[in-house]
Amino acid sequence: MSELADELVEAWRVHNRINLFLLERISDEGLACSAGPRGGGRVWKQFAHMHTIRAYKLENWHKPLSIGLAKYGGDEPVPRDELMAAFTQSGEAVEQFFRLGAAGETKKRGFKRGLGVSLGYLISHESHHRGNILLTLKLCGHKLPQDQGYAIWDWDRM
């Protein structure tokens, strides 16, 4: 694999570790928070959605990597340990997709514009939801401690 492909995979790994770092540190009460009156943006639900989008993208991009990935929907809360396991599993599957794509071993290479755009999409989508999660926690009185909030920006240590 090329040096650039290694860097794409490392960018994905860091990003996934940030998601896991955040999920691990949110209280149970925080996971149940929603900034909206109908509860559609509950914190746990946003994490479940991020994982589910990974599963759907992998199903399109390289179906064998999506086998066994859970897809969440509905209003039944997904426990933290299940979300952690799902993020770990889908994170590894996405990493494998980038490795296979860089080696030219996938039938589809993500978006038509290439692997870099596919990586950009996934990170942008999930970062959008992380921002929503952090805002929801703040509005609901469950803001992360300052050092943990800043830690997600220290990619050299993440």
C-alpha positions in Angstrom: 0.0 0.0 0.0 1.2 3.5 -0.8 2.3 6.1 1.7 -0.8 8.2 0.8 -3.1 5.2 1.4 -1.5 4.6 4.8 -2.2 8.2 5.6 -5.8 7.9 4.6 -6.2 4.8 6.8 -4.5 6.6 9.7 -6.8 9.6 9.3 -9.8 7.2 9.5 -8.3 5.4 12.5 -7.8 8.7 14.4 -11.3 9.8 13.5 -12.8 6.5 14.7 -10.8 6.7 18.0 -12.3 10.2 18.6 -15.8 8.8 18.2 -15.0 5.9 20.6 -13.3 8.4 23.0 -16.4 10.6 23.1 -18.9 7.7 23.4 -16.9 6.2 26.3 -17.0 9.5 28.3 -20.6 10.5 27.9 -22.7 9.7 31.0 -25.7 7.4 30.7 -27.9 10.4 31.3 -26.1 12.3 28.5 -26.6 9.5 26.0 -30.4 9.8 26.6 -30.4 13.6 26.1 -32.1 15.3 23.2 -32.2 19.0 22.4 -35.4 18.6 20.5 -38.9 18.3 22.0 -39.6 14.9 20.2 -36.3 13.3 21.1 -35.2 12.4 17.6 -31.7 13.8 18.2 -31.0 11.7 21.3 -27.3 11.3 21.7 -27.3 7.5 21.5 -29.5 7.8 18.4 -26.9 10.0 16.6 -24.2 7.5 17.3 -26.4 4.6 16.1 -27.1 6.7 12.9 -23.4 7.2 12.2 -22.7 3.5 12.5 -25.7 2.7 10.3 -24.6 5.0 7.6 -21.2 3.3 7.6 -23.0 -0.1 7.1 -25.1 1.3 4.2 -22.1 2.9 2.5 -20.1 -0.3 2.8 -23.0 -2.3 1.4 -22.8 0.0 -1.7 -19.1 0.3 -1.9 -18.0 -3.3 -1.1 -20.8 -5.5 0.1 -18.7 -8.3 1.7 -17.4 -5.8 4.3 -21.0 -4.9 5.3 -21.9 -8.5 6.3 -22.6 -8.7 10.0 -22.8 -5.0 10.6 -25.9 -4.0 12.6 -28.3 -1.4 11.2 -30.2 0.6 13.7 -33.5 2.4 13.4 -36.4 3.2 15.6 -36.6 4.5 19.1 -35.3 1.5 21.2 -32.2 2.8 22.9 -28.9 1.1 21.9 -26.7 0.4 24.9 -23.3 2.0 25.1 -21.4 -1.3 25.0 -23.3 -2.3 21.9 -22.5 1.0 20.2 -18.8 0.7 21.2 -18.7 -2.8 19.6 -20.6 -1.6 16.5 -18.2 1.4 16.1 -15.2 -0.8 16.5 -16.5 -3.4 14.0 -17.6 -0.8 11.4 -14.5 1.2 11.9 -12.3 -1.8 11.0 -14.6 -2.6 8.0 -14.2 0.9 6.7 -10.5 0.8 7.2 -10.4 -2.5 5.3 -12.4 -0.8 2.5 -9.7 1.9 2.1 -7.0 -0.7 2.1 -8.7 -2.8 -0.6 -9.6 0.3 -2.6 -6.0 1.6 -2.5 -4.9 -1.8 -3.8 -7.5 -1.7 -6.5 -9.2 -4.8 -5.1 -12.8 -3.4 -4.8 -15.4 -3.4 -7.5 -16.5 0.1 -6.4 -14.1 2.6 -5.0 -16.6 4.7 -3.0 -17.7 7.9 -4.6 -16.9 8.4 -8.2 -14.2 11.0 -7.3 -12.2 8.4 -5.4 -11.1 7.2 -2.0 -10.2 10.6 -0.7 -13.7 12.0 -1.3 -15.2 8.9 0.3 -13.1 9.4 3.4 -14.0 13.1 3.4 -17.7 12.3 3.2 -17.5 9.8 6.1 -15.5 12.1 8.4 -17.6 15.2 7.5 -20.8 13.3 8.1 -19.7 12.0 11.5 -18.1 15.2 12.6 -21.4 17.0 11.9 -23.1 14.6 14.3 -20.3 14.9 16.8 -20.9 18.6 16.8 -24.6 18.0 17.3 -23.9 15.6 20.1 -21.6 18.1 21.9 -24.2 20.9 21.5 -26.9 18.6 22.8 -24.9 17.7 25.8 -24.1 21.3 26.5 -27.8 22.4 26.2 -28.9 19.6 28.4 -26.4 20.3 31.2 -24.1 17.4 30.5 -21.2 19.2 28.9 -17.9 17.3 28.8 -15.1 18.5 30.9 -13.0 21.0 29.1 -9.9 18.8 28.8 -12.0 16.0 27.2 -13.6 18.5 24.8 -10.2 19.7 23.7 -8.7 16.2 23.5 -10.8 15.4 20.4 -8.8 18.1 18.5 -5.4 16.7 19.4 -5.0 14.3 16.5 -1.3 13.7 17.2 -2.3 12.1 20.5 -5.6 10.5 19.6 
